[in-house]
Amino acid sequence: MSLDFLSFPVGSAAIVTGAASGIGAATAQMLCAADVTVIGIDIDADRLHSLGLGPTFHPYVLDTGQPDEVGDHIGRIAARHGPIAHLVNNAGPPSSLPLSIEEGLAQTAGSVQRVTAAWMASLPADSVHASLVNVASVAGAVAGGPPPSLVTGRGGSADNGWYPAGKAAIAGLTRWHAVSAAGRYRANAVAPGITRTPRLHDIVDGAYGRDVLARTPLGRLGEAADAARAILFLLSPAASFINGQTLVVDGGGGLAF
Ligand SMILES: NC(=O)c1ccc[n+]([C@@H]2O[C@H](COP(=O)([O-])OP(=O)(O)OC[C@H]3O[C@@H](n4cnc5c(N)ncnc54)[C@H](O)[C@@H]3O)[C@@H](O)[C@H]2O)c1
């Protein structure tokens, strides 16, 4: 598929967090195909280094949830690779992780803000076409997560709601950035519905997956590439007058309740 219509200027670079798997890996792969240099960040060193995306992909092992590490690391990465006009905040803990509400917010919206602040600090004052895309979720936009009747014993966010709270906070933070950046960069988000990635292997083919499938007008569940295509569009100059929006990517599955 030609990606020329996205119009990324020659020499563009992007940071993608959570680049080793799922939506992040699909995004990194498509950006490389669009001739964008990709700085891929992940905690999973083995997967990150085995992606095989070629010489325009630069892997860095970093935990975006560690407040003490992120700022310096991103600063060093930007100094090494030159101006990085684009950022995809995709990394985030799976909803099955047992976090307190405070920790859940720190690991979702907190991490997004931390990485974004470091990226902003590295942006040249005269940056053109700079943009960021945050990965939220339909869980924060309309649904709130799998109902207990369809997913039992999964724990994690099901016990205290940190996941929908964190994803809603990411959408709010995106709107705040869109306004407070005052044209220095654009900020948008995608909100994927249930998407076939490794973290959902335990529920995607079970009762919850079947329920979402039955409600989805397009007759299938999301693939990582579906979210990645939306991310690339919002990140690119093709979306140059779109700012502060959260684009739902769920095949319409959230509409039929
Ligand atoms: N899969 C879905 O159904 C779905 C739906 C809506 C939103 N999302 C969101 O999409 C994003 C990507 O999820 P995915 O489904 O592709 O999952 P995934 O598990 O396939 O990939 C996530 C990647 O992020 C990395 N990661 C996690 N925490 C990190 C951290 N603190 N620092 C650096 N890297 C970290 C993991 O190692 C992994 O490689 C997440 O923010 C998730 O909440 C997923």
The ligand as a Tripos MOL2 file, in Angstrom:
@<TRIPOS>MOLECULE
LIG
   44    48     1     0     0
SMALL
NO_CHARGES

@<TRIPOS>ATOM
      1 N1         -5.6210   -4.5020   22.3860 N.am      1 LIG1
      2 C1         -6.7220   -3.8000   22.6210 C.2       1 LIG1
      3 O1         -7.8470   -4.3120   22.5440 O.2       1 LIG1
      4 C2         -6.6250   -2.3370   22.9860 C.ar      1 LIG1
      5 C3         -7.8020   -1.5930   22.9740 C.ar      1 LIG1
      6 C4         -7.7490   -0.2520   23.3120 C.ar      1 LIG1
      7 C5         -6.5400    0.3400   23.6520 C.ar      1 LIG1
      8 N2         -5.4040   -0.4190   23.6670 N.ar      1 LIG1
      9 C6         -4.1510    0.2670   24.0310 C.3       1 LIG1
     10 O2         -3.2180    0.1230   22.9930 O.3       1 LIG1
     11 C7         -1.9000    0.2190   23.5300 C.3       1 LIG1
     12 C8         -1.0640   -0.9290   23.0020 C.3       1 LIG1
     13 O3         -1.6380   -2.1490   23.4430 O.3       1 LIG1
     14 P1         -1.5360   -3.5110   22.6190 P.3       1 LIG1
     15 O4         -2.8750   -4.1020   22.6340 O.co2     1 LIG1
     16 O5         -0.8400   -3.2830   21.3450 O.co2     1 LIG1
     17 O6         -0.6490   -4.3700   23.6610 O.3       1 LIG1
     18 P2          0.6490   -5.2830   23.5380 P.3       1 LIG1
     19 O7          0.7620   -5.9150   24.8670 O.co2     1 LIG1
     20 O8          0.6260   -6.1140   22.3080 O.co2     1 LIG1
     21 O9          1.8350   -4.2050   23.3530 O.3       1 LIG1
     22 C9          2.1480   -3.2690   24.3340 C.3       1 LIG1
     23 C10         3.6370   -3.0010   24.3070 C.3       1 LIG1
     24 O10         3.9130   -1.9520   25.2490 O.3       1 LIG1
     25 C11         5.0460   -2.3060   26.0240 C.3       1 LIG1
     26 N3          4.9810   -1.6240   27.3130 N.ar      1 LIG1
     27 C12         4.0790   -1.8050   28.3010 C.ar      1 LIG1
     28 N4          4.3590   -1.0120   29.3460 N.ar      1 LIG1
     29 C13         5.4750   -0.2990   29.0070 C.ar      1 LIG1
     30 C14         6.2440    0.6760   29.6730 C.ar      1 LIG1
     31 N5          5.9320    1.0860   30.9060 N.pl3     1 LIG1
     32 N6          7.3120    1.2160   29.0410 N.ar      1 LIG1
     33 C15         7.6310    0.8170   27.7750 C.ar      1 LIG1
     34 N7          6.9370   -0.1250   27.0930 N.ar      1 LIG1
     35 C16         5.8700   -0.6690   27.6990 C.ar      1 LIG1
     36 C17         4.9510   -3.8220   26.1550 C.3       1 LIG1
     37 O11         6.2150   -4.4050   26.4890 O.3       1 LIG1
     38 C18         4.4550   -4.2180   24.7680 C.3       1 LIG1
     39 O12         5.5360   -4.4500   23.8740 O.3       1 LIG1
     40 C19        -2.0610    0.2300   25.0600 C.3       1 LIG1
     41 O13        -1.9610    1.5700   25.5310 O.3       1 LIG1
     42 C20        -3.4710   -0.3040   25.2550 C.3       1 LIG1
     43 O14        -4.0570    0.1380   26.4540 O.3       1 LIG1
     44 C21        -5.4090   -1.7420   23.3240 C.ar      1 LIG1
@<TRIPOS>BOND
     1     1     2 1
     2     2     3 2
     3     2     4 1
     4     4     5 ar
     5     4    44 ar
     6     5     6 ar
     7     6     7 ar
     8     7     8 ar
     9     8     9 1
    10     8    44 ar
    11     9    10 1
    12     9    42 1
    13    10    11 1
    14    11    12 1
    15    11    40 1
    16    12    13 1
    17    13    14 1
    18    14    15 2
    19    14    16 1
    20    14    17 1
    21    17    18 1
    22    18    19 2
    23    18    20 1
    24    18    21 1
    25    21    22 1
    26    22    23 1
    27    23    24 1
    28    23    38 1
    29    24    25 1
    30    25    26 1
    31    25    36 1
    32    26    27 ar
    33    26    35 ar
    34    27    28 ar
    35    28    29 ar
    36    29    30 ar
    37    29    35 ar
    38    30    31 1
    39    30    32 ar
    40    32    33 ar
    41    33    34 ar
    42    34    35 ar
    43    36    37 1
    44    36    38 1
    45    38    39 1
    46    40    41 1
    47    40    42 1
    48    42    43 1
@<TRIPOS>SUBSTRUCTURE
     1 LIG1         1 GROUP 0 **** ****
